[in-house]
Amino acid sequence: LASVEGFVPAQRSSRAAVAAAPHMVAETAVEKYPIKQVVTEEDVLNIAAFRNNLKNPEIMVKDAKRKRRETDNTASALQGLQIGFINVGIPLAAFIYWKSQDVMETLKFYAATGGTMGISLGINNYLGRAVYVMDEAEATNRILVDYAEGLKRKFDIGFYSVSEDSMFEPAGGVMACVDCQLRNSDKSPTGIQVVPDYPPHIYIKNMEVHDSMRRQGVGMALLDALETYAKEETDAERLTLEVEEENVGAVRLYEKAGFQFTDNPITKLTKRKFMAKRL
């Protein structure tokens, strides 16, 4: 902070210099790692891939195929037989016998359940089907639903930062992102949560910066981009979020960006702390 503060004109107070420093770092980060708004379906998919440990649908399918090739089908078949005949069949048969005290009925039930399941799993696994391999279309849908459904459905607003580092290529260069919702506004999409007795605001749902890219001003740059958007494109009066108080790094970042702890208007049934920034 001191080294950044040294570039602040002398006539500014030290308090103003300290307040400006994080945003100066953010400006430097933007020059090196551009901030972009989520617009296209490709943007959404890249964010989903980033959140999926930098695995896009193509990599997901390749990983599943490799895992299937490396699976010992004989051992997998024996495991399937064990699951059906022993792990499932015996406990269920014991329960049936306890209720009926009828040996023949119990054996028939055991054969129909544990036996059928064991044989089916054994054959399935022996044929190399123990590892399910989805196609790219299914893999795409899965990570979109798991990691970016709000963006996909256009309920959320998103921003992301990109790097030319090859490790981020599977995610189109995405190495940090933030998604949020405009709430309590006439411009809010239908179906967005309404917070009673609270002004129009943008609620930050998720913000992630890859471990290798932290402490470089990227998080502050994302928040700055979001704040600019909120002021210029919406009627939001505040930026809000919830955060674990133990997440010291995140809390420190939000406080530097001007957020303050306040009462949670959404729910009291959470350990997460509510923070807000007036615009």
C-alpha positions in Angstrom: 0.0 0.0 0.0 2.8 2.4 0.8 4.4 2.0 -2.6 1.1 2.8 -4.3 0.5 5.7 -2.0 3.7 7.2 -3.1 2.2 8.1 -6.5 -0.6 10.1 -4.9 -0.2 13.9 -5.2 1.2 15.5 -2.1 -1.7 17.9 -1.6 -4.1 15.0 -1.0 -4.6 14.0 2.6 -3.2 10.6 3.8 -6.7 9.4 4.4 -7.7 10.1 0.8 -4.6 8.5 -0.4 -5.3 5.3 1.5 -8.9 5.2 0.2 -7.8 5.7 -3.3 -5.0 3.1 -3.3 -7.1 0.0 -3.8 -8.8 1.6 -6.8 -5.4 2.6 -8.2 -4.4 -1.1 -8.0 -7.6 -2.1 -9.6 -7.0 0.3 -12.5 -3.6 -1.3 -13.0 -5.3 -4.8 -12.9 -7.7 -3.7 -15.6 -4.9 -2.7 -17.9 -3.3 -6.1 -17.5 -6.5 -8.2 -17.1 -9.5 -6.6 -18.9 -12.9 -6.7 -17.3 -15.8 -7.6 -19.6 -19.5 -7.9 -19.1 -21.2 -11.3 -19.7 -23.1 -10.9 -23.0 -23.0 -14.1 -25.1 -23.7 -17.7 -24.5 -20.0 -18.4 -24.9 -19.3 -16.0 -22.1 -21.7 -17.9 -19.8 -20.2 -21.3 -20.8 -16.6 -20.0 -20.1 -17.6 -18.8 -16.6 -19.2 -22.2 -16.0 -16.0 -23.9 -17.1 -13.9 -21.6 -14.9 -16.1 -22.6 -11.9 -15.9 -26.2 -12.9 -12.1 -26.3 -12.0 -11.2 -25.1 -15.5 -12.9 -28.0 -17.2 -15.1 -27.3 -20.2 -17.5 -29.9 -21.8 -14.8 -31.2 -24.1 -12.4 -31.9 -21.2 -15.3 -33.4 -19.2 -16.0 -35.9 -21.9 -12.3 -36.8 -22.5 -11.9 -37.3 -18.7 -14.8 -39.7 -18.5 -13.6 -41.6 -21.5 -10.1 -41.9 -20.0 -11.6 -43.1 -16.7 -13.6 -45.7 -18.5 -10.6 -47.0 -20.4 -8.6 -47.2 -17.1 -11.3 -49.1 -15.3 -10.7 -52.8 -14.6 -13.9 -54.2 -15.9 -13.5 -57.6 -14.1 -13.0 -55.9 -10.8 -15.8 -53.5 -11.5 -18.1 -56.5 -12.3 -17.3 -58.2 -9.0 -18.0 -55.0 -7.2 -21.4 -54.8 -8.9 -22.2 -58.3 -7.8 -21.2 -57.5 -4.3 -23.4 -54.4 -4.2 -26.4 -56.4 -5.3 -26.0 -59.7 -3.6 -24.4 -58.5 -0.3 -24.7 -54.8 0.3 -28.3 -54.5 -0.8 -29.7 -58.1 -0.9 -28.8 -59.4 2.5 -30.1 -56.4 4.6 -33.4 -56.3 2.7 -33.8 -60.1 3.0 -33.1 -59.9 6.7 -35.8 -57.3 7.1 -38.3 -59.4 5.1 -37.6 -62.5 7.2 -38.0 -60.5 10.4 -41.4 -59.4 9.2 -42.6 -62.7 7.7 -40.6 -65.4 9.4 -41.0 -67.2 6.0 -37.8 -68.6 4.6 -39.2 -69.3 1.1 -40.7 -65.8 0.8 -37.4 -64.3 1.9 -35.4 -66.3 -0.6 -37.7 -65.3 -3.4 -37.4 -61.7 -2.4 -33.7 -61.9 -2.1 -33.4 -63.4 -5.6 -35.8 -60.8 -7.1 -34.0 -57.8 -5.6 -30.4 -58.5 -4.5 -29.9 -61.2 -7.2 -31.4 -59.2 -10.0 -29.5 -56.0 -9.0 -26.2 -57.9 -8.6 -26.4 -59.6 -12.0 -27.5 -56.4 -13.7 -24.7 -54.4 -12.2 -22.1 -57.1 -12.8 -23.0 -57.4 -16.5 -23.2 -53.7 -16.9 -19.8 -53.1 -15.3 -18.1 -56.0 -17.2 -19.2 -54.4 -20.4 -17.4 -51.2 -19.4 -20.4 -49.1 -18.5 -19.5 -48.5 -14.9 -18.3 -45.0 -15.9 -21.0 -43.0 -17.6 -19.7 -41.0 -20.6 -22.0 -38.1 -21.6 -21.8 -36.3 -24.9 -20.7 -32.7 -25.1 -24.2 -31.4 -25.3 -25.1 -33.1 -22.0 -21.9 -32.0 -20.4 -22.6 -28.4 -21.5 -26.1 -28.4 -20.0 -24.8 -30.0 -16.8 -22.1 -27.3 -16.1 -24.4 -24.5 -17.1 -27.1 -25.7 -14.7 -24.6 -26.3 -11.9 -22.5 -23.2 -12.2 -24.2 -20.5 -14.3 -27.9 -21.1 -14.4 -28.8 -17.5 -13.4 -26.6 -16.1 -16.1 -28.0 -18.7 -18.6 -31.6 -17.7 -17.8 -30.6 -14.0 -17.9 -31.7 -13.5 -14.2 -28.2 -12.5 -13.3 -25.7 -9.8 -14.5 -22.1 -10.9 -14.8 -18.6 -9.6 -15.3 -15.4 -11.4 -15.7 -11.7 -10.9 -16.1 -9.4 -12.7 -18.6 -5.8 -13.7 -18.7 -3.6 -14.9 -21.5 -2.1 -17.6 -19.3 -2.5 -21.0 -21.0 -3.9 -22.6 -17.9 -7.1 -20.6 -18.4 -7.6 -21.6 -22.0 -10.3 -24.2 -21.2 -12.4 -21.4 -19.8 -11.7 -18.9 -22.6 -9.2 -17.1 -20.5 -11.6 -16.4 -17.6 -9.8 -16.3 -14.3 -12.2 -14.3 -12.2 -15.9 -13.5 -12.3 -18.8 -12.0 -10.4 -22.5 -12.5 -10.9 -25.3 -10.5 -9.3 -29.0 -9.7 -9.5 -30.9 -6.4 -9.7 -33.6 -6.6 -7.1 -36.5 -4.5 -6.0 -36.4 -2.6 -9.3 -38.9 -2.1 -12.1 -36.1 -3.3 -14.4 -35.7 -6.6 -12.4 -36.5 -9.7 -14.4 -39.7 -11.5 -13.5 -39.1 -14.1 -10.8 -36.2 -12.3 -9.0 -36.4 -12.3 -5.2 -38.0 -9.2 -3.7 -36.7 -7.9 -0.4 -39.4 -6.2 1.6 -38.9 -2.6 2.7 -35.6 -2.2 0.9 -34.6 0.1 -2.0 -33.6 -1.1 -5.5 -30.2 -2.7 -5.2 -27.8 -5.1 -6.8 -27.2 -8.2 -4.8 -23.8 -9.9 -5.4 -24.4 -13.6 -5.5 -20.9 -15.0 -6.2 -17.4 -13.6 -6.8 -14.4 -15.8 -7.5 -10.8 -15.0 -8.3 -8.5 -17.9 -9.1 -6.0 -18.6 -6.4 -3.1 -17.8 -8.6 -4.5 -14.4 -9.5 -5.3 -13.0 -6.1 -3.8 -9.9 -4.5 -3.4 -8.3 -7.9 -6.3 -5.9 -7.8 -8.6 -8.2 -9.9 -11.3 -8.4 -7.3 -11.4 -4.7 -6.8 -11.6 -4.2 -10.5 -14.6 -6.5 -10.8 -16.4 -4.5 -8.0 -15.5 -1.2 -9.7 -16.9 -2.5 -13.0 -20.1 -3.6 -11.3 -20.5 -0.3 -9.5 -20.1 1.6 -12.7 -22.7 -0.5 -14.3 -25.1 -0.1 -11.4 -24.8 3.7 -11.5 -25.0 4.1 -15.3 -27.4 1.3 -16.3 -29.8 0.7 -13.3 -31.7 2.5 -10.6 -29.9 0.6 -7.9 -29.3 2.6 -4.8 -27.0 0.1 -3.1 -24.7 -2.8 -3.7 -25.3 -5.7 -1.3 -23.8 -9.1 -0.5 -23.5 -11.8 2.2 -20.2 -13.1 3.4 -18.8 -15.5 6.0 -17.2 -13.3 8.7 -14.4 -15.8 9.0 -13.5 -15.1 5.3 -11.1 -12.4 6.3 -9.7 -11.8 2.9 -13.1 -11.2 1.3 -14.3 -9.0 4.1 -11.1 -6.9 3.8 -11.7 -6.5 0.1 -15.3 -5.5 0.5 -14.5 -3.0 3.2 -11.8 -1.4 1.0 -14.4 -1.1 -1.7 -16.7 0.8 0.7 -19.0 -1.9 1.9 -20.2 -1.8 5.6 -21.8 -4.5 7.8 -25.5 -3.8 8.4 -28.6 -5.7 9.4 -29.6 -8.4 7.0 -33.0 -7.5 5.4 -33.2 -10.9 3.6 -33.2 -13.4 6.5 -32.0 -13.7 10.1 -31.6 -17.5 9.7 -28.0 -17.4 8.5 -24.5 -17.1 9.9 -23.4 -15.1 6.9 -23.0 -11.3 7.5 -24.7 -8.8 5.3 -22.8 -5.9 3.8 -24.0 -2.9 1.8 -22.6 0.1 -0.1 -24.6 3.1 -0.9 -24.3 4.4 -4.4 
